[in-house]
Amino acid sequence: MNIKEKTSTWTVVRVSWNLDSPTPWNQVTARALEQFGLPGDRYITNLTQEFMEYHFRDPHDATLFVLEHSGNIEIETVIPI
């Protein structure tokens, strides 16, 4: 089963790997772990060359994640898929 099959009704937040970002990706990941726990229940992650993707079950969690990091990381897009 690929990532698209697993997350067909989830909300995706894509975070750019931009090295000039004021908040490094490892801090974003640490905060996601603190706030939502380990991947698997409320969200899963997927890595691409351009983005770190967070796939959230609950769109409210995705919104909270975006708001939490607003201004500190580059949110590329939020897509209901």
N, C-alpha and C positions, 0 to 999 in steps of 0.2 A: 504494500500500500504506500503510495507516495504522499508527499505533503499536501497536495491539492485534494486528494481523496479524504485525508484525515480532517481537513479544515474547511470543508465546503460551506459550513454555516458560521464560521468564526469571523472575527474582525482582525485585520492585519494592520500592524503599525510597523512601518519601515524606518529604521534609523540609519542615516548615512554613515559610512566609515570615514567621513572627512576628518583628516588628521588635525585640522585647524579648529575643531570643535572645542569650546571651552570646557566641556565635561567629557572626559575620555569614556570610551565604550565600556571599559571595565567597571567604572563607577555606576553607569546606567544599569549594567547587568547586576551589580551588587544590590542596587536599590530595588530592582525587580524581584530579586530573591527575598529581600527583607519584607517587601510589601505583599507579594503574591505567593511566596513559597517556591519550592522547586518546580521546574517545568514538568508538565504532565497532567496536572489537575485543572488549574485555572487558565494556563497558557502553555504553549510550546514555542520553541525558537527554531529558526531556520537561518542559515548563513549563506549569503551569496557574495560575489566579488564586490558588489557595490553597497549592500545593505546587511544589517542584522535585522531580521524580521521577528516580531513577536506576534503570535497568533493567539488571540484571546477568545475564550468561549463566550464570555459575557461582554457585550459592547460597552457596558458601563465601566468595566475594568480597563478597557482600551482607552476610553475617554479620560479616566483618572490617570492613567499612565502618561498620556499626552499632556495633560494639564500639569502634572507633577514636574515634567521635564521641559515645559514650555520656556523658551528663552535660553535654555542651557544646552540643548542638543538640537540637531536639525531633524525635524520630523519631515520625512519626504512625502508621505501620504498615508492616509487611513482609508482602507477600502473594505467595505463589507463584501465578502465573497461567498 
